[in-house]
Amino acid sequence: MSQIVLKYFEKEGGEFISPLSVFSTKVKKVKAILFDWDGVFNDGYKAGNEGSLFSEVDAMGTNLMRYALWRINGVVPVSAIITGENNPAALQLANRESFHAVYSKAKNKAKIFTTFCETHNFAPSEVLFFFDDVLDLEVARQCGARILIARKSNVMFNQFTKKSEFTDYATTNDGGHHAVREGCELIIGLLNQFDEVVKERMVFSDNYQQYLADRKKIETIHVEG
């Protein structure tokens, strides 16, 4: 199945930096998901104090991916957003989707990442990270599975990230064109869960409803600085 997934994503322009077997092994160890915000869920443009927004297409992707991991592990994966700025939409999404935390105004993301791991008692190697820029690299270096939200404009940065082996996969889409959804579907595919996840969500199965009940128990915390 993994080879079929590779074929699908490479055909669309996605780039596997790590060998497929290595990346698949990393993905199977994932217990937590961490998302950067600006340039990941959006194109990075700001609108006054409103911050940058998100897409329902990406939001659905995060939900399906978390459900896939729930089906395997029996628990909702710890999920959080880490952003260097104050983005109200990030908190809105996290509250609605029952993420565990939002870390805003995070100037030292590596320090916050250490706290994140210690708080939830898992190793950095068990974290999947969606990221896009320089401020994220020290976290990406430590995480087990990494998805770079690539932009054609970041020519040198993209090459640096790849040659430094700070990512396992580089998306063909950028943050303004649903790259999060691309990454989420890739993870679900590598977990060999895609068909089952879609079918159960489609009919709102009992299994999916139990996942939602478990998700609803999560209280989202907001940490600044």
C-alpha positions as CSV (number, residue, x, y, z in Angstrom):
1,M,0.0,0.0,0.0
2,S,2.8,2.4,0.8
3,Q,4.2,2.2,-2.7
4,I,0.8,3.1,-4.1
5,V,0.7,6.1,-1.8
6,L,4.1,7.1,-2.9
7,K,3.1,6.9,-6.6
8,Y,0.0,9.0,-6.0
9,F,1.8,11.8,-4.2
10,E,4.9,11.9,-6.4
11,K,2.6,12.1,-9.4
12,E,1.1,15.3,-8.0
13,G,4.5,16.8,-7.3
14,G,5.1,15.8,-3.7
15,E,8.7,15.0,-2.7
16,F,9.8,12.2,-0.4
17,I,13.1,13.3,1.3
18,S,13.4,10.3,3.5
19,P,13.1,6.8,2.0
20,L,9.5,5.6,2.0
21,S,10.3,2.7,4.4
22,V,11.9,5.1,6.9
23,F,9.1,7.6,6.8
24,S,6.4,4.9,7.1
25,T,8.1,3.6,10.2
26,K,8.3,7.1,11.7
27,V,4.6,7.7,11.0
28,K,3.6,4.5,12.8
29,K,5.2,5.8,16.0
30,V,3.3,9.1,16.0
31,K,1.4,9.9,19.2
32,A,1.2,13.6,18.9
33,I,0.8,16.2,16.1
34,L,2.2,19.7,16.2
35,F,1.3,22.4,13.6
36,D,2.9,25.7,12.9
37,W,0.3,28.3,11.8
38,D,1.4,31.1,9.5
39,G,2.3,29.8,6.1
40,V,1.0,26.3,7.0
41,F,-2.8,26.7,7.4
42,N,-2.7,29.8,5.2
43,D,-0.5,31.9,2.9
44,G,0.9,33.9,5.8
45,Y,-0.8,37.2,4.9
46,K,-2.2,39.3,7.8
47,A,-5.3,41.4,8.0
48,G,-4.8,43.9,10.8
49,N,-5.3,42.4,14.3
50,E,-7.3,39.5,12.9
51,G,-4.2,37.5,12.1
52,S,-4.2,34.8,9.4
53,L,-7.1,32.5,8.7
54,F,-7.6,28.8,8.0
55,S,-9.5,26.6,5.5
56,E,-12.2,24.1,6.2
57,V,-10.5,21.8,3.7
58,D,-7.4,21.7,6.0
59,A,-9.6,21.4,9.1
60,M,-11.2,18.3,7.7
61,G,-7.8,16.9,6.9
62,T,-6.7,17.3,10.5
63,N,-9.8,15.6,11.8
64,L,-9.6,12.6,9.5
65,M,-5.9,12.2,10.4
66,R,-6.6,12.3,14.1
67,Y,-9.4,9.8,13.6
68,A,-7.1,7.5,11.7
69,L,-4.6,7.6,14.6
70,W,-7.5,7.1,17.1
71,R,-8.5,3.9,15.2
72,I,-5.0,2.5,15.6
73,N,-4.1,3.6,19.1
74,G,-7.5,3.9,20.8
75,V,-6.8,7.4,22.0
76,V,-7.2,10.9,20.4
77,P,-3.6,12.0,19.5
78,V,-2.3,15.0,21.4
79,S,-2.6,17.9,18.9
80,A,-1.4,21.5,19.3
81,I,-0.7,24.6,17.3
82,I,2.5,26.6,17.9
83,T,2.7,30.1,16.4
84,G,5.1,33.0,16.9
85,E,2.3,35.5,16.7
86,N,-1.2,36.1,18.1
87,N,-3.6,34.4,15.7
88,P,-7.2,34.3,17.0
89,A,-8.2,32.0,14.2
90,A,-5.7,29.4,15.5
91,L,-7.5,29.4,18.8
92,Q,-10.9,29.3,17.1
93,L,-9.8,26.2,15.2
94,A,-8.2,24.5,18.1
95,N,-11.3,25.0,20.4
96,R,-13.7,23.8,17.7
97,E,-11.7,20.8,16.8
98,S,-10.7,20.0,20.4
99,F,-6.9,20.3,20.0
100,H,-5.1,20.0,23.3
101,A,-3.2,23.4,23.2
102,V,-2.4,26.6,21.3
103,Y,1.0,28.2,22.0
104,S,0.9,31.8,20.9
105,K,3.7,34.4,20.7
106,A,6.2,31.5,20.8
107,K,9.5,33.2,20.2
108,N,11.5,30.2,21.3
109,K,9.6,27.3,19.8
110,A,12.3,24.7,20.8
111,K,11.8,25.6,24.5
112,I,8.0,25.3,24.2
113,F,8.4,22.0,22.3
114,T,10.4,20.6,25.2
115,T,7.6,21.6,27.6
116,F,5.0,20.2,25.2
117,C,6.7,16.8,25.2
118,E,7.3,16.8,28.9
119,T,3.7,17.8,29.7
120,H,2.2,15.0,27.7
121,N,4.9,12.4,28.5
122,F,6.1,11.4,25.1
123,A,9.4,11.5,23.2
124,P,10.2,14.0,20.4
125,S,10.5,11.0,18.1
126,E,6.7,10.4,18.6
127,V,5.7,13.8,17.3
128,L,4.6,14.7,13.7
129,F,5.3,18.3,12.8
130,F,3.9,20.4,10.0
131,F,6.1,23.5,9.4
132,D,7.3,26.0,6.8
133,D,10.0,28.4,7.9
134,V,13.3,29.1,9.7
135,L,11.8,29.6,13.2
136,D,10.5,26.0,13.0
137,L,13.8,24.2,12.2
138,E,15.1,23.4,15.6
139,V,11.7,21.7,16.4
140,A,11.8,20.0,13.1
141,R,15.3,18.7,13.8
142,Q,14.0,17.0,16.9
143,C,10.7,15.6,15.7
144,G,10.2,12.0,14.6
145,A,8.1,12.8,11.4
146,R,8.2,16.1,9.6
147,I,6.2,17.6,6.7
148,L,7.6,20.7,5.1
149,I,4.9,23.0,3.7
150,A,7.0,24.0,0.7
151,R,6.8,27.3,-1.2
152,K,8.4,27.8,-4.6
153,S,9.6,31.2,-3.4
154,N,11.8,29.6,-0.7
155,V,14.3,28.2,-3.1
156,M,17.4,28.2,-0.8
157,F,15.4,27.4,2.4
158,N,13.8,24.4,0.8
159,Q,17.2,23.0,-0.3
160,F,18.7,23.7,3.1
161,T,15.9,21.9,4.9
162,K,16.2,18.9,2.6
163,K,20.0,18.5,2.6
164,S,20.0,18.9,6.4
165,E,17.4,16.1,6.7
166,F,15.1,18.3,8.7
167,T,12.0,17.0,6.8
168,D,10.7,13.7,5.5
169,Y,8.3,15.0,2.9
170,A,7.9,18.4,1.1
171,T,4.4,19.2,-0.1
172,T,3.6,20.1,-3.7
173,N,1.0,22.7,-2.4
174,D,1.8,25.7,-0.4
175,G,0.0,26.9,2.7
176,G,-2.5,29.0,0.7
177,H,-3.5,26.0,-1.3
178,H,-4.4,23.3,1.3
179,A,-1.0,21.9,2.0
180,V,-2.2,20.7,5.4
181,R,-4.8,18.6,3.7
182,E,-2.2,17.1,1.4
183,G,0.0,16.2,4.4
184,C,-2.9,14.7,6.4
185,E,-4.0,12.5,3.6
186,L,-0.4,11.3,3.1
187,I,-0.2,10.3,6.7
188,I,-3.6,8.5,6.6
189,G,-2.5,6.7,3.5
190,L,0.8,5.6,5.0
191,L,-1.1,4.3,8.0
192,N,-3.2,2.2,5.5
193,Q,-6.4,3.8,7.0
194,F,-7.7,6.0,4.2
195,D,-10.6,4.0,2.8
196,E,-11.9,2.9,6.3
197,V,-11.6,6.5,7.7
198,V,-13.6,8.0,4.8
199,K,-16.3,5.3,4.8
200,E,-16.8,5.6,8.5
201,R,-17.0,9.4,8.4
202,M,-19.3,9.2,5.4
203,V,-21.9,7.2,7.3
204,F,-21.2,8.8,10.7
205,S,-20.5,5.3,12.1
206,D,-20.7,4.3,15.7
207,N,-16.9,4.1,15.8
208,Y,-16.6,7.6,14.5
209,Q,-19.2,8.9,17.1
210,Q,-17.1,7.3,19.9
211,Y,-14.1,9.1,18.6
212,L,-16.0,12.4,18.6
213,A,-17.1,11.7,22.2
214,D,-13.5,11.1,23.2
215,R,-12.4,14.3,21.4
216,K,-15.1,16.3,23.1
217,K,-13.6,15.5,26.5
218,I,-10.4,17.5,25.6
219,E,-10.1,21.0,27.0
220,T,-8.0,23.3,24.9
221,I,-5.4,25.3,26.8
222,H,-4.0,28.6,25.5
223,V,-0.4,29.5,26.5
224,E,1.2,32.8,25.5
225,G,5.0,33.4,25.4
